[in-house]
Amino acid sequence: MDATLLDGLTKAMEEDKLYQESGLSIARLAESLTMQEYQLRRLINNELDYRNFNQFLNHYRIEESCQRLDDSAQSQHSIATIALDVGYSSLSSFNKAFKEIKGITPSLYRAGELAG
């Protein structure tokens, strides 16, 4: 594994938050990292052990959405606003990805977090 490529990918996602870009494609991400698409795909699938690019992207988006849903200072923001802020283009795709990863809907997650 090329640690430089992995470091670049990690920085792009965690610091630059490229996942927030609605409609982000693997081609666009590879271009921004100045690497070939096949290299990025191999890194995501083999080294980071994600099924595909969308699963990888959803991981970052859902993690940030959970942080926002947990934050009582952001309780006035609607779930739809949070979904759009983290890069989803529709509430339905956000809800589907959220439930797939967390096992519950974003509204149940928020209700549980705010109650606790």
N, C-alpha and C positions, 0 to 999 in steps of 0.2 A: 504494500500500500504506500502511496505517496503522501507523506504527512503534510507537505506543502499544499496539495490539493484539498486535503481534508480541513486543514486550518483555514484556507480561503473560503471553503463552503460554510464552515462553522461561523466565521466572522460575518459572511454575507447574510446568514440567517439570524444569528443571535444579536449582532451589533447593528448591522445595517437594516435588519428586519425586511429583507426583500420579499418574504412571504406575504407581506401586507399588500403587495401589488396585485390588484384584482386581475385575474386572467394570466397570472404568471405561468409561463410554459417552461419545460425543461430546456428548450432551445434558447429561450431568453436568459435563463439562469446560467446556462453554460457559456453563453456569449459574454455575460457580465463578469464571469470568472475567468474569461479567456482560456477556456478548455474546450475540448471536443465534447459533443453531446454524448457519445458512447462512453467517454471517460467518466462523465458525471453520472450517467446511468449505472455504470459498473460500481462506482463509489457508493451510490445510494442503495443499490440492491445487494451487492456482495459485502462491502465493508460495514455499512450501517444497518444492514439486514432489514430493509423495508421491501415490501412486495413490489411497490412501484413508486413513481414520482408523486402521485396524488396522496398516497399514504404518508410519504415523507412530509409533504407540504401541509397536510391536515394535522400532523403531529404538532408542528410549530403554531399553526393557527389556533388549534384547540387549546394548547397550553396557555397562550396569551389570553384567549377568551376566558379561560378559567380564572386567571389572575384578576381579570377585570370584573368577572361575576362575583369573585370573593371580596372585592374591594368595596366596602360600604360607601366610600366617597364617590363611587361610580354607580350607585344604585339608581340614580335618576336617569341613567342612560338605558334606553330600551335594548332588548336583546338583539333586535334588528340592527341597531346602530353599532353595537359591538361586533356583530357578524360582518358588517360592511367594513368596519375599521380594521379588522384582522385579515381582510382580503377576499372574503366571500362575495360573490356577485348576487346571491339570492339567499333569503332566509331558509328556504327549503333545503338547499345544499348544505348550509351550515348545520341545520337541525339533524340531517341525516348523518353527517360526519361526526358531530358531537355525540350522538347516541351510539354510533358504532364504536367510538373510542372510550366513552365514559359509561355507557350502559344505561344512561338516563337522558332525559331531555334537558336543554339548557335552563328552562324555567324551573324544573324540579331541582336541578343542581343549585340554582341561585336561591331558591326558597330554603333548601337545606342548609346552605352556607350562611345565609343571613339569619336563619333561626339559631344556628349553632354559634 
